[in-house]
Amino acid sequence: MEASPINGILSMVIYFAVIFGIFYLIIIRPQKKQEKAHRDMLANLQPGDQVVTIGGIKGKIIKIKDDYIRLRVSSNVDIDLVRNSISRVEKKAETVRENKTEEQVETEE
């Protein structure tokens, strides 16, 4: 008994669908999830956050205006960056504020 050409085509379509499903689950879906988390992180940046740029520069956000961020990398050394150049947040502003002593917070205000 010979296999009909329709069965061969149908099995190839199913094979490619399974391969695409595996790629989607292993590669595409996790990457989209990671991109969404990065977009959310960029949207929630605020002054006082300690961040690391894509180039590896660490600093504290001083000012945010539209798509630009002013980052203090050392005392009296500020650089302006595009918001998308932020790689990750090391410490949120609230966490930094909680770690300071009450005396340091009073002198800042």
Residue pairs with C-beta under 8 A, 6 or more apart in sequence:
41 86
41 88
41 89
42 83
42 84
42 86
45 51
45 61
45 64
45 69
45 83
45 86
45 89
46 61
46 64
46 92
46 93
47 61
47 62
47 63
47 64
47 93
48 60
48 61
48 92
48 93
48 96
48 97
49 60
49 61
49 89
49 91
49 92
49 93
49 96
50 58
50 59
50 60
50 61
50 89
50 90
50 91
50 96
51 58
51 59
51 60
51 61
51 71
51 86
51 87
51 88
51 89
51 90
52 58
52 86
52 87
52 88
52 90
53 59
53 71
53 81
53 85
53 86
53 87
54 85
54 86
54 87
55 85
57 71
57 73
57 79
58 73
58 90
59 71
59 72
59 73
59 79
60 71
60 72
60 96
61 69
61 70
61 71
61 72
62 70
62 71
62 72
62 78
63 69
63 70
64 70
64 83
67 82
67 83
67 84
68 80
68 81
68 82
68 83
69 80
69 81
69 82
69 83
69 86
70 78
70 79
70 80
70 81
71 78
71 79
71 80
71 81
72 78
73 79
97 105
